[in-house]
C-alpha cells in the first residue's frame, strides 16, 4: 500500500519567514509532485521531480523552490512566505512505468494547510 | 495551455438519485484521464482512470466514466448515490503533466 506522508497537517507562519514542507513516499517512486489546492481552482502544479536532484517547474512555480536530495523525499520551500501563499499543499508520487512521467496514477499525501499571517 | 473545466461547482442531491458530473478538456493529442475524489478530511484518492481501450470505464464504489473523444469529455456517473458519496470530485487530464479541473462539491442528503 502506497504511503505518502507530509511533515505537518497544519502550519502557521508569519510573512517573510522561510517555510519548509516535507514529503516522504515509501514506494520507491521515481516521480514526485507538489501542488497547491485552492477552492474553485482545483489543484495546481508547483514543481515536480522525475529523479533525484532533478526538478521541473510546474504551472505556478513563482515564490517556491524544491529540493530532492533522496529518492523518497521531496521538499517544498517558500523562501519568503507571503499571505497569498496561504493554501493547502499536497504532495504526490508516481511510478514512471512505460509512459515515463505520464505512465501511471499519482498517489497523494494528506496535505498541509499553511496559513501565512 | 491545456485546461480542464468541470461544469458544476456544487451539486446537491438525495440518496438514490443518479449523479453525472461533466468534465471537458482542451488538448488535441493523446491524454490519460482521471477522476479523483476527496472525502471530508481524507486524502485525495483515485476513483477512475482511462489510458486507452473501451471508452466506458468502471471505477471503484459503483462509479463509471465515459470518454468521448470527439467532445473532449470524460463525464463521471453513478446510477444511485449514497450519503457516503458526499465529497469533492476532481477531473484530471494528463498529456504529460496532470492538470486538474476546479472540482465539484457533491452533497448527498440522506
Interface residues (C-beta under 8 A of the other chain):
Chain A: X33 X35 X39 X40 X41 X42 X43 X44 X45 X48 X58 X59 X90 X99 X101 X102 X105 X106 X108 X109 X110 X111
Chain B: X1 X4 X6 X9 X32 X34 X36 X42 X43 X44 X45 X46 X49 X90 X92 X94 X95 X96 X97 X98 X99 X100 X101 X102 X103
